[in-house]
Amino acid sequence: MGKKILDSKILYIFLSILIAVIMWFYVTSLDGNEDSKSISNIPVTFVGVEALEQRGLMIVGDPPRVSVRVSAAPMVLAQLDNQSVRVSVDVSQIEEASQYTLAYTTSLPVGISSTQVRFLSGQTGNVTFTVARYRSREIPIEGVFTGSAAEGYLAGGADDFVFSPETLTVSGQADLVNQIDHVLVTVDGQDLKEPVNSDYRYQFIGIDGEPLEDLEVEVSSETIHVYFPIYATAEIPLKVTLITGAGASESNASCELSADSILVAGSSQAVAAIQEEGALTIAAIDLATVEDGDVLTFNIPLTDELTNISGFTEVTVTIHIDGELQTATIEAGNIDYINCPEGWTARILTQVLPVEIRGTPELVEAVTAENVRVSVDLSNIHEAAGQYSVTADVYLDSVGTEDQIGVMNSYEVVVELSRG
């Protein structure tokens, strides 16, 4: 088989032709025979662009292109095209934004000298280009949600968007950059139950509020990372804890709230946690400090993970106490102190303390001044000579249980402290 190929006349004919062509190219390159060709679409290279940038200038638009016609030996011509032939313009002396027409210079590839190539046309000439003012700006980012949250969920508002990066750097021709008012990111999705946390493309919005299309500028990022919250919601009952005191307890006292519940929003975990509690306690009220008909106002306490979306932040509580309870004022004279600082002497200046009590009529009528005891704890008093108003503890001795009768309100007595 191999011998047949070597004996083939066709193979020898092909090799003879190939060798002849190679020899022809070689001979023509040596004997000075030339051919010519046109080279089109040679892009202009601008030299000195760094100097322009330092002056706040830039070249805009596509670079001009030049055509030349050259004559050279065929083997040299084969190495010349619009990538190897270089056309350059020096722009380092330009200082103002304007349109310019400057001369260009043409250079040959490395390894080919000017003696090997003859320019028939286009070796020198002028090109026209535009220099514009350059600007770089930090553009604010805004978001809009065009989707929907699932039932029982609430989408965040315009102020709830979190962007990364926080602003977008836009650079380029000042006239174009100045048209941008902000960057708009549009987030969609239907029946969402989880926060949006993804990368999005954006749109330039002009000063007139209209989108800007095909703006030829450079940007620091092609996408914006967006976090947008989707909140779970729930209606949470409100309640008040009543602490037994001064003859009043949950058996003969109640309260009325201006609102029975609030609507909260937050993460699914935070909402589930407060739902497990059953109700939100807004206050614990010591019944010894209130009377029938008192109206108290309380802020609604929520953790940072939850937001109150009901529209009100306070609740008023109206106290109702059984009218059968009776009040009376007893002038207590049994006043003493404990825990006087070492090295100091205390003297009670308050001789009589009017104490208000409340309870069932029979017990209230049975109370005398001997049943009322007042005690002052001096352990936290400032160790300096002088007179001090000190909170007093008031006790009813051998009169009844706290849910039957007790002391109302809080009291202070005046104590004099001296050395020795």
NUKOL-605943 format. One record per residue: x, z, y of N, C-alpha, C in turn. Coordinates in steps of 0.2 Angstrom, whole numbers, padded with zeros to 4 digits, always signed. Layout:
BEGIN
XZYXZYXZY ...
This chain:
BEGIN
+0004+0000-0006+0000+0000+0000+0004+0000+0006 +0010+0005+0007+0014+0005+0012+0018-0001+0013 +0020-0005+0008+0024-0011+0008+0020-0016+0011 +0013-0017+0009+0009-0022+0012+0008-0021+0019 +0008-0015+0022+0007-0014+0029+0014-0017+0033 +0020-0015+0030+0026-0017+0033+0027-0025+0033 +0024-0028+0028+0024-0035+0027+0019-0039+0031 +0015-0035+0035+0009-0038+0038+0012-0042+0044 +0010-0048+0045+0012-0052+0051+0008-0049+0057 +0002-0047+0057-0001-0044+0063+0002-0038+0066 +0005-0034+0062+0009-0028+0065+0015-0031+0069 +0018-0035+0066+0024-0038+0070+0022-0041+0076 +0017-0045+0076+0015-0048+0082+0013-0043+0087 +0009-0038+0086+0007-0033+0090+0013-0029+0093 +0018-0027+0089+0024-0024+0092+0028-0029+0096 +0028-0035+0095+0032-0040+0099+0029-0040+0106 +0022-0040+0106+0019-0041+0113+0020-0034+0117 +0019-0028+0113+0020-0022+0117+0027-0022+0120 +0032-0024+0116+0039-0024+0118+0040-0028+0124 +0037-0034+0124+0037-0039+0129+0035-0036+0136 +0029-0033+0135+0026-0030+0141+0030-0025+0144 +0033-0020+0140+0037-0015+0143+0044-0018+0146 +0046-0023+0143+0052-0026+0146+0051-0030+0152 +0044-0032+0153+0042-0036+0159+0042-0031+0165 +0039-0025+0163+0039-0020+0169+0045-0017+0171 +0050-0017+0166+0057-0014+0167+0060-0019+0171 +0060-0026+0170+0063-0031+0173+0061-0031+0180 +0054-0031+0181+0051-0032+0188+0053-0026+0192 +0054-0020+0189+0056-0015+0193+0063-0015+0196 +0067-0019+0192+0074-0020+0194+0075-0026+0198 +0071-0031+0198+0073-0037+0201+0070-0037+0208 +0066-0032+0210+0063-0032+0217+0057-0035+0218 +0053-0037+0212+0047-0039+0213+0042-0034+0215 +0037-0035+0219+0033-0030+0222+0025-0032+0221 +0021-0027+0221+0014-0028+0220+0011-0024+0226 +0005-0025+0227+0002-0020+0233-0005-0018+0230 -0007-0012+0233-0014-0009+0232-0016-0005+0237 -0023-0004+0238-0026+0000+0243-0027+0007+0239 -0026+0012+0243-0028+0019+0241-0033+0022+0246 -0038+0024+0243-0044+0026+0248-0045+0034+0247 -0049+0036+0251-0052+0043+0251-0046+0048+0250 -0041+0048+0254-0035+0053+0254-0037+0058+0259 -0039+0064+0256-0041+0070+0260-0035+0072+0265 -0037+0074+0271-0032+0076+0276-0031+0084+0275 -0025+0085+0275-0023+0092+0274-0021+0095+0281 -0024+0101+0283-0023+0103+0290-0017+0109+0289 -0012+0108+0293-0006+0112+0293-0007+0117+0300 -0005+0123+0299-0006+0128+0304-0013+0131+0305 -0016+0131+0299-0023+0134+0299-0023+0142+0301 -0017+0145+0298-0016+0152+0300-0016+0154+0307 -0013+0150+0311-0013+0151+0318-0020+0150+0321 -0024+0145+0319-0031+0145+0321-0035+0151+0320 -0034+0154+0313-0038+0160+0311-0036+0166+0316 -0029+0166+0318-0027+0172+0322-0030+0171+0329 -0033+0165+0331-0036+0165+0337-0043+0165+0337 -0046+0166+0331-0053+0167+0330-0056+0160+0329 -0053+0155+0327-0055+0148+0326-0055+0146+0319 -0059+0141+0318-0059+0138+0311-0061+0130+0311 -0059+0127+0306-0061+0120+0306-0067+0119+0302 -0072+0116+0304-0079+0115+0301-0080+0108+0298 -0084+0108+0293-0086+0101+0290-0081+0099+0285 -0083+0094+0282-0078+0091+0276-0072+0088+0280 -0066+0089+0276-0060+0086+0279-0061+0078+0280 -0058+0075+0285-0058+0068+0286-0054+0065+0280 -0055+0059+0279-0052+0055+0273-0049+0049+0276 -0043+0047+0273-0039+0041+0276-0038+0036+0270 -0038+0030+0272-0036+0024+0267-0029+0021+0269 -0025+0019+0265-0019+0016+0266-0018+0010+0261 -0014+0005+0263-0012+0000+0259-0005+0000+0258 -0002-0001+0252+0005+0000+0251+0007-0006+0246 +0014-0007+0247+0017-0012+0243+0023-0009+0239 +0024-0010+0233+0030-0007+0229+0030-0010+0222 +0036-0008+0219+0036-0011+0212+0031-0008+0208 +0028-0012+0203+0023-0009+0199+0023-0002+0196 +0030-0001+0194+0030+0006+0191+0030+0012+0196 +0031+0010+0203+0031+0015+0208+0023+0015+0210 +0020+0009+0211+0013+0009+0212+0009+0013+0208 +0011+0013+0201+0007+0017+0196+0007+0025+0198 +0012+0027+0202+0012+0034+0203+0009+0036+0210 +0006+0031+0213+0003+0032+0220-0005+0032+0219 -0008+0038+0221-0016+0038+0221-0018+0043+0227 -0024+0044+0228-0026+0048+0233-0025+0056+0232 -0022+0057+0226-0020+0064+0225-0012+0065+0227 -0008+0060+0225-0001+0061+0226+0001+0059+0233 -0002+0055+0236-0001+0053+0243-0004+0058+0248 +0000+0061+0252-0002+0067+0256-0003+0065+0264 -0009+0066+0267-0010+0065+0274-0011+0072+0277 -0007+0073+0282-0008+0080+0285-0008+0079+0293 -0011+0085+0296-0012+0085+0303-0010+0092+0305 -0006+0093+0310-0004+0099+0313-0009+0102+0318 -0012+0108+0316-0017+0110+0321-0015+0117+0324 -0009+0119+0323-0006+0125+0325-0006+0126+0333 -0007+0121+0337-0007+0121+0344-0014+0122+0347 -0019+0121+0343-0026+0121+0346-0028+0128+0348 -0031+0129+0354-0032+0136+0356-0040+0137+0358 -0044+0131+0358-0051+0132+0360-0055+0128+0355 -0061+0130+0354-0066+0127+0350-0068+0120+0353 -0068+0115+0350-0070+0108+0352-0069+0103+0347 -0070+0097+0349-0069+0091+0344-0062+0088+0346 -0058+0087+0341-0051+0084+0342-0050+0078+0338 -0046+0073+0341-0043+0067+0338-0036+0068+0338 -0033+0069+0333-0025+0070+0332-0022+0065+0327 -0016+0063+0328-0012+0059+0324-0011+0062+0317 -0011+0059+0312-0009+0061+0306-0002+0058+0303 +0001+0062+0299+0007+0059+0296+0006+0058+0288 +0009+0053+0285+0009+0052+0278+0015+0053+0275 +0015+0057+0269+0021+0058+0265+0020+0056+0258 +0025+0054+0254+0025+0051+0248+0026+0057+0243 +0024+0056+0236+0026+0061+0231+0033+0063+0231 +0035+0069+0228+0042+0070+0227+0044+0066+0221 +0050+0063+0223+0053+0058+0218+0053+0051+0220 +0049+0050+0225+0048+0043+0227+0050+0043+0235 +0055+0039+0236+0058+0038+0243+0054+0033+0247 +0055+0033+0254+0052+0029+0258+0055+0021+0257 +0061+0021+0254+0064+0014+0253+0060+0011+0247 +0057+0014+0243+0053+0011+0237+0046+0009+0239 +0044+0011+0245+0037+0010+0246+0036+0007+0253 +0032+0001+0254+0031-0002+0261+0024-0001+0262 +0022+0002+0268+0015+0003+0270+0013-0003+0274 +0008-0006+0271+0005-0012+0274+0000-0010+0280 -0003-0004+0279-0008-0002+0284-0009+0006+0283 -0011+0009+0288-0013+0016+0287-0008+0021+0287 -0001+0019+0288+0004+0024+0287+0003+0029+0293 +0001+0027+0299+0000+0031+0305-0007+0030+0307 -0010+0035+0311-0017+0034+0313-0019+0040+0316 -0026+0040+0318-0029+0046+0321-0035+0048+0316 -0036+0055+0316-0043+0057+0313-0046+0062+0318 -0053+0062+0317-0057+0066+0322-0060+0072+0318 -0060+0078+0320-0062+0084+0317-0065+0089+0322 -0068+0094+0320-0071+0099+0324-0068+0106+0323 -0066+0109+0328-0064+0116+0328-0070+0121+0331 -0072+0126+0327-0077+0130+0330-0075+0137+0330 -0078+0141+0334-0077+0148+0334-0079+0152+0327 -0074+0156+0325-0075+0160+0319-0078+0167+0320 -0082+0169+0315-0085+0176+0316-0086+0179+0309 -0085+0185+0308-0087+0189+0302-0091+0195+0304 -0097+0196+0301-0101+0201+0302-0104+0205+0296 -0105+0211+0297-0109+0215+0292-0116+0214+0293 -0120+0211+0288-0127+0210+0289-0131+0215+0285 -0136+0218+0289-0140+0223+0285-0144+0220+0280 -0146+0224+0275-0150+0222+0269-0157+0225+0269 -0162+0221+0268-0169+0224+0267-0172+0222+0261 -0176+0225+0258-0180+0224+0252-0187+0223+0253 -0190+0219+0248-0198+0219+0248-0200+0219+0241 -0205+0223+0239-0207+0223+0232-0214+0219+0232 -0214+0214+0228-0220+0210+0227-0223+0210+0221 -0221+0215+0216-0224+0216+0210-0229+0221+0210 -0230+0225+0204-0235+0230+0204-0233+0235+0199 -0235+0242+0200-0234+0247+0196-0240+0248+0191 -0238+0250+0185-0243+0252+0180-0248+0257+0182 -0254+0257+0179-0259+0262+0181-0256+0269+0180 -0257+0274+0184-0254+0280+0184-0247+0281+0187 -0244+0275+0190-0238+0275+0193-0238+0272+0200 -0233+0274+0204-0233+0272+0211-0226+0269+0212 -0226+0263+0216-0220+0260+0218-0218+0263+0224 -0211+0263+0225-0208+0266+0231-0210+0262+0237 -0208+0264+0243-0209+0260+0249-0203+0257+0251 -0203+0254+0257-0197+0249+0260-0191+0254+0261 -0192+0260+0262-0186+0264+0264-0183+0267+0257 -0186+0266+0252-0184+0268+0245-0179+0264+0242 -0178+0258+0245-0173+0253+0242-0166+0256+0242 -0162+0256+0237-0155+0257+0237-0151+0251+0236 -0146+0249+0240-0142+0243+0239-0135+0244+0238 -0132+0240+0234-0125+0241+0233-0122+0234+0233 -0118+0231+0238-0116+0235+0243-0121+0237+0248 -0120+0241+0253-0125+0243+0258-0126+0238+0263 -0121+0234+0264-0122+0228+0269-0118+0222+0266 -0119+0216+0268-0116+0210+0266-0112+0207+0271 -0105+0206+0270-0101+0203+0274-0102+0195+0274 -0103+0193+0280-0104+0185+0281-0099+0183+0286 -0095+0178+0284-0090+0175+0288-0091+0167+0288 -0089+0164+0294-0089+0157+0295-0090+0155+0302 -0093+0149+0303-0094+0147+0310-0098+0152+0314 -0096+0154+0319-0100+0159+0323-0107+0157+0325 -0108+0150+0326-0115+0148+0328-0120+0149+0322 -0117+0148+0316-0121+0149+0310-0122+0157+0308 -0116+0160+0309-0117+0168+0307-0121+0171+0312 -0121+0169+0318-0126+0173+0323-0133+0171+0322 -0135+0166+0318-0142+0165+0317-0145+0170+0312 -0141+0174+0308-0143+0178+0303-0146+0185+0306 -0152+0187+0305-0154+0194+0307-0153+0199+0302 -0155+0197+0295-0154+0202+0290-0154+0198+0283 -0152+0201+0278-0153+0199+0271-0159+0201+0268 -0163+0197+0264-0169+0200+0261-0168+0199+0254 -0169+0204+0250-0170+0204+0243-0177+0205+0241 -0179+0201+0236-0186+0201+0234-0186+0204+0227 -0190+0209+0226-0190+0212+0219-0197+0211+0216 -0198+0209+0210-0205+0208+0208-0205+0211+0201 -0210+0210+0197-0212+0213+0191-0219+0216+0191 -0222+0215+0185-0229+0218+0184-0229+0224+0180 -0234+0228+0182-0236+0234+0177-0229+0238+0176 -0225+0239+0181-0219+0243+0180-0220+0250+0179 -0216+0253+0174-0216+0260+0173-0209+0264+0174 -0204+0260+0175-0197+0262+0175-0195+0259+0182 -0190+0263+0185-0187+0261+0191-0183+0254+0190 -0183+0250+0195-0179+0244+0195-0172+0245+0196 -0167+0242+0192-0160+0244+0193-0156+0238+0190 -0155+0233+0195-0153+0226+0193-0150+0223+0198 -0146+0217+0197-0143+0213+0202-0148+0207+0204 -0149+0206+0210-0153+0201+0213-0150+0196+0218 -0152+0190+0218-0150+0185+0223-0154+0187+0229 -0152+0184+0235-0155+0186+0241-0156+0180+0246 -0159+0181+0251-0160+0176+0256-0159+0178+0263 -0156+0173+0267-0154+0175+0274-0161+0174+0278 -0162+0179+0282-0168+0178+0287-0165+0178+0294 -0168+0173+0298-0166+0172+0305-0169+0177+0309 -0167+0176+0316-0169+0180+0321-0177+0180+0322 -0179+0174+0321-0186+0172+0321-0190+0174+0315 -0187+0178+0310-0191+0180+0305-0192+0175+0299 -0189+0169+0300-0190+0163+0295-0184+0163+0291 -0184+0161+0285-0179+0160+0280-0174+0155+0283 -0167+0156+0282-0162+0151+0284-0160+0147+0277 -0161+0141+0277-0159+0137+0271-0152+0134+0272 -0148+0133+0266-0142+0129+0266-0137+0131+0272 -0136+0138+0273-0132+0140+0278-0125+0140+0275 -0120+0136+0278-0113+0135+0275-0109+0141+0278 -0109+0146+0275-0105+0152+0277-0102+0155+0270 -0097+0160+0271-0094+0163+0266-0097+0170+0265 -0098+0173+0259-0101+0179+0258-0097+0184+0254 -0097+0190+0255-0093+0195+0251-0096+0196+0244 -0102+0194+0243-0105+0194+0236-0111+0190+0235 -0112+0187+0230-0117+0182+0229-0124+0185+0227 -0123+0192+0224-0129+0195+0222-0129+0203+0225 -0134+0206+0225-0135+0213+0228-0138+0217+0222 -0134+0223+0221-0137+0227+0216-0143+0231+0219 -0148+0232+0216-0154+0235+0219-0157+0241+0214 -0158+0246+0217-0162+0252+0214-0168+0253+0218 -0174+0252+0214-0180+0253+0218-0184+0258+0213 -0187+0263+0216-0190+0268+0211-0197+0266+0210 -0199+0268+0204-0206+0268+0201-0208+0275+0199 -0213+0278+0203-0214+0285+0202-0220+0286+0197 -0219+0291+0192-0225+0293+0189-0229+0297+0194 -0236+0297+0193-0240+0302+0197-0245+0306+0193 -0247+0311+0196-0252+0316+0192-0255+0320+0197 -0261+0322+0196-0265+0327+0200-0264+0334+0197 -0261+0339+0201-0259+0345+0199-0264+0351+0202 -0267+0355+0198-0271+0360+0201-0267+0365+0204 -0270+0368+0210-0267+0373+0213-0270+0380+0212 -0266+0385+0212-0269+0392+0211-0265+0397+0215 -0268+0403+0215-0265+0409+0219-0265+0415+0214 -0259+0419+0214-0259+0425+0210-0261+0431+0214 -0266+0435+0212-0268+0441+0215-0265+0447+0212 -0261+0451+0216-0258+0457+0213-0262+0463+0215 -0264+0467+0210-0268+0472+0211-0265+0477+0216 -0269+0480+0220-0267+0485+0225-0273+0487+0230 -0272+0494+0232-0277+0497+0236-0284+0496+0234 -0285+0498+0227-0292+0498+0225-0295+0491+0223 -0291+0485+0225-0293+0479+0224-0289+0475+0218 -0293+0472+0214-0290+0468+0208-0294+0462+0207 -0292+0458+0202-0295+0452+0201-0303+0453+0198 -0304+0460+0197-0311+0461+0195-0316+0462+0201 -0313+0463+0206-0317+0464+0212-0315+0460+0218 -0310+0456+0217-0307+0452+0223-0306+0445+0220 -0307+0440+0225-0306+0433+0223-0303+0429+0229 -0302+0423+0229-0299+0419+0234-0302+0412+0234 -0302+0409+0240-0305+0402+0240-0300+0398+0244 -0298+0392+0240-0292+0388+0243-0295+0382+0246 -0292+0379+0252-0294+0374+0255-0294+0367+0251 -0289+0367+0246-0288+0361+0242-0287+0364+0235 -0290+0361+0230-0290+0364+0223-0284+0360+0219 -0282+0355+0222-0276+0351+0218-0273+0346+0223 -0267+0344+0221-0263+0339+0225-0261+0334+0220 -0259+0328+0223-0256+0322+0219-0249+0322+0221 -0245+0322+0215-0238+0322+0216-0235+0316+0212 -0229+0314+0215-0226+0308+0212-0218+0310+0211 -0216+0307+0205-0209+0309+0204-0207+0305+0197 -0201+0307+0195-0199+0304+0188-0204+0306+0183 -0204+0302+0178-0208+0304+0172-0207+0311+0169 -0200+0313+0169-0198+0319+0166-0201+0325+0171 -0200+0324+0178-0202+0329+0182-0209+0330+0182 -0213+0325+0182-0220+0325+0182-0223+0328+0176 -0220+0326+0170-0222+0329+0164-0220+0337+0164 -0215+0339+0167-0213+0346+0167-0218+0350+0171 -0221+0348+0176-0226+0352+0180-0232+0351+0177 -0234+0346+0173-0240+0346+0170-0240+0351+0164 -0235+0352+0161-0234+0357+0156-0236+0364+0158 -0234+0365+0165-0236+0372+0167-0243+0373+0169 -0247+0368+0169-0254+0368+0169-0257+0368+0177 -0253+0372+0181-0255+0372+0188-0249+0374+0192 -0250+0373+0199-0244+0375+0203-0247+0381+0207 -0243+0387+0206-0244+0393+0210-0241+0392+0217 -0245+0393+0222-0243+0392+0229-0241+0398+0232 -0244+0404+0229-0242+0411+0232-0244+0416+0228 -0241+0422+0228-0243+0428+0225-0245+0433+0231 -0252+0435+0231-0254+0439+0236-0255+0446+0234 -0252+0451+0237-0253+0458+0236-0259+0460+0239 -0264+0462+0235-0271+0464+0238-0271+0470+0243 -0265+0474+0242-0265+0480+0246-0263+0478+0253 -0261+0471+0255-0260+0469+0261-0265+0465+0265 -0271+0464+0262-0276+0460+0264-0282+0463+0264 -0287+0461+0269-0294+0463+0269-0299+0458+0268 -0305+0460+0266-0310+0455+0265-0311+0450+0271 -0310+0443+0270-0311+0438+0275-0305+0436+0278 -0299+0439+0276-0293+0437+0279-0291+0429+0277 -0288+0426+0281-0287+0419+0280-0279+0418+0280 -0276+0416+0275-0269+0415+0275-0267+0408+0274 -0261+0406+0276-0259+0399+0276-0252+0399+0272 -0252+0394+0267-0246+0394+0263-0244+0386+0263 -0237+0385+0263-0234+0379+0262-0235+0377+0254 -0235+0371+0252-0235+0369+0245-0228+0369+0243 -0226+0373+0238-0219+0373+0235-0218+0367+0230 -0214+0363+0231-0212+0358+0226-0205+0357+0225 -0202+0356+0219-0195+0354+0218-0193+0348+0222 -0187+0347+0222-0184+0341+0226-0186+0335+0221 -0187+0335+0215-0188+0330+0211-0196+0327+0211 -0200+0331+0215-0207+0329+0216-0208+0328+0223 -0213+0323+0224-0215+0321+0231-0223+0322+0232 -0225+0326+0237-0232+0327+0238-0235+0321+0241 -0240+0317+0238-0242+0311+0241-0250+0312+0243 -0252+0318+0243-0259+0320+0245-0260+0319+0252 -0255+0320+0257-0256+0319+0264-0257+0326+0267 -0257+0331+0264-0257+0338+0267-0251+0342+0264 -0248+0346+0268-0243+0350+0265-0244+0358+0265 -0250+0360+0268-0252+0367+0268-0259+0368+0265 -0260+0374+0262-0266+0376+0260-0268+0383+0263 -0274+0383+0265-0277+0390+0268-0280+0393+0262 -0280+0400+0262-0283+0404+0257-0287+0409+0260 -0293+0410+0258-0298+0414+0261-0299+0420+0256 -0298+0426+0258-0298+0432+0253-0306+0435+0253 -0308+0436+0247-0315+0439+0247-0314+0446+0242 -0316+0451+0245-0315+0458+0242-0322+0461+0242 -0324+0464+0236-0330+0467+0235-0332+0472+0240 -0338+0471+0243-0340+0475+0249-0341+0483+0247 -0341+0484+0241-0342+0491+0239-0336+0496+0240 -0330+0493+0241-0324+0497+0242-0325+0499+0249 -0322+0505+0250-0322+0509+0257-0315+0510+0259 -0314+0510+0266-0307+0511+0269-0308+0517+0273 -0302+0521+0274-0302+0527+0278-0294+0527+0280 -0293+0531+0286-0287+0532+0288-0285+0540+0288 -0280+0541+0285-0278+0548+0283-0271+0549+0287 -0271+0555+0291-0265+0557+0295-0260+0561+0291 -0255+0557+0288-0250+0561+0284-0245+0564+0287 -0244+0570+0286-0239+0574+0289-0233+0576+0284 -0234+0575+0278-0229+0576+0273-0224+0570+0272 -0219+0571+0277-0214+0565+0277-0207+0568+0276 -0204+0565+0271-0197+0567+0269-0192+0561+0268 -0186+0563+0267-0181+0557+0266-0177+0559+0260 -0174+0553+0258-0169+0554+0252-0163+0550+0254 -0157+0551+0250-0151+0547+0250-0148+0547+0257 -0148+0553+0261-0144+0553+0267-0137+0552+0266 -0133+0547+0270-0126+0546+0269-0122+0553+0269 -0117+0553+0265-0113+0559+0265-0109+0560+0272 -0110+0566+0274-0107+0568+0281-0111+0567+0287 -0118+0565+0285-0122+0564+0291-0128+0568+0290 -0132+0570+0295-0138+0574+0295-0144+0569+0298 -0149+0570+0294-0155+0566+0296-0161+0570+0299 -0165+0568+0304-0170+0572+0306-0176+0567+0307 -0182+0568+0304-0188+0564+0304-0191+0565+0311 -0191+0560+0315-0194+0561+0322-0202+0560+0322 -0204+0556+0317-0211+0554+0316-0215+0560+0313 -0219+0564+0317-0222+0570+0314-0228+0568+0310 -0232+0564+0312-0239+0562+0309-0239+0554+0308 -0241+0552+0302-0241+0544+0301-0248+0543+0299 -0252+0539+0303-0259+0537+0301-0258+0532+0295 -0261+0533+0289-0261+0529+0283-0268+0527+0282 -0268+0520+0281-0275+0517+0279-0275+0517+0271 -0281+0519+0268-0282+0519+0261-0288+0515+0260 -0289+0512+0254-0295+0509+0252-0296+0510+0244 -0303+0511+0243-0304+0512+0236-0312+0513+0235 -0314+0515+0229-0321+0517+0228-0323+0522+0233 -0329+0522+0235-0331+0528+0240-0330+0535+0238 -0331+0536+0231-0330+0543+0229-0323+0545+0229 -0318+0541+0227-0311+0543+0228-0309+0543+0235 -0311+0538+0239-0308+0539+0246-0311+0545+0249 -0317+0547+0248-0319+0553+0251-0315+0559+0249 -0312+0559+0243-0309+0565+0240-0302+0565+0242 -0299+0560+0246-0292+0560+0248-0292+0565+0254 -0286+0569+0254-0285+0573+0260-0277+0572+0262 -0275+0575+0267-0268+0574+0269-0263+0576+0264 -0265+0581+0260-0261+0584+0255-0259+0579+0250 -0264+0574+0249-0263+0569+0243-0258+0564+0246 -0257+0563+0252-0253+0558+0254-0246+0560+0255 -0241+0557+0252-0234+0558+0253-0230+0552+0255 -0226+0554+0260-0222+0548+0263-0214+0550+0262 -0211+0545+0260-0204+0545+0258-0200+0540+0261 -0194+0542+0264-0189+0537+0268-0183+0537+0264 -0181+0531+0262-0174+0530+0258-0169+0528+0264 -0164+0532+0265-0159+0531+0270-0152+0528+0267 -0152+0526+0261-0146+0523+0257-0143+0517+0261 -0148+0513+0264-0145+0507+0267-0145+0507+0275 -0145+0514+0277-0145+0514+0285-0138+0513+0287 -0138+0511+0293-0131+0510+0297-0128+0517+0298 -0122+0518+0296-0119+0524+0297-0116+0525+0305 -0121+0526+0309-0119+0527+0316-0124+0532+0319 -0122+0536+0324-0127+0541+0327-0132+0537+0331 -0139+0539+0330-0144+0536+0334-0151+0536+0330 -0156+0533+0333-0162+0533+0330-0164+0526+0327 -0167+0527+0322-0169+0521+0318-0176+0521+0315 -0179+0515+0315-0185+0514+0312-0184+0511+0305 -0187+0515+0300-0185+0514+0293-0192+0513+0289 -0192+0508+0285-0198+0507+0281-0199+0513+0276 -0205+0515+0276-0207+0521+0272-0211+0519+0266 -0210+0523+0261-0214+0522+0255-0220+0527+0255 -0226+0525+0254-0232+0530+0255-0235+0530+0248 -0236+0536+0245-0239+0538+0239-0246+0542+0239 -0250+0540+0235-0256+0544+0234-0256+0548+0228 -0255+0555+0228-0254+0559+0222-0260+0561+0219 -0261+0561+0213-0267+0563+0209-0273+0561+0212 -0274+0555+0213-0280+0553+0216-0284+0547+0212 -0280+0543+0208-0284+0538+0204-0279+0532+0203 -0281+0528+0199-0276+0522+0197-0276+0517+0203 -0271+0513+0203-0270+0508+0208-0276+0503+0209 -0280+0501+0204-0285+0497+0204-0292+0500+0206 -0291+0507+0207-0297+0511+0210-0296+0513+0217 -0290+0514+0219-0288+0517+0226-0281+0516+0227 -0279+0515+0234-0272+0514+0235-0271+0513+0243 -0265+0513+0245-0263+0513+0252-0262+0505+0254 -0265+0504+0260-0265+0497+0262-0259+0496+0267 -0256+0490+0268-0251+0488+0273-0245+0492+0272 -0240+0491+0276-0233+0494+0276-0232+0498+0282 -0227+0503+0282-0227+0508+0287-0219+0509+0288 -0218+0512+0294-0211+0514+0296-0211+0520+0300 -0206+0524+0299-0205+0530+0303-0199+0530+0307 -0198+0534+0312-0192+0535+0316-0188+0540+0313 -0181+0539+0312-0177+0544+0309-0171+0544+0314 -0168+0551+0315-0162+0551+0320-0157+0553+0315 -0151+0550+0316-0145+0551+0312-0139+0554+0316 -0136+0560+0314-0131+0563+0318-0125+0565+0313 -0119+0566+0316-0114+0567+0312-0114+0575+0310 -0112+0577+0304-0112+0584+0302-0117+0586+0298 
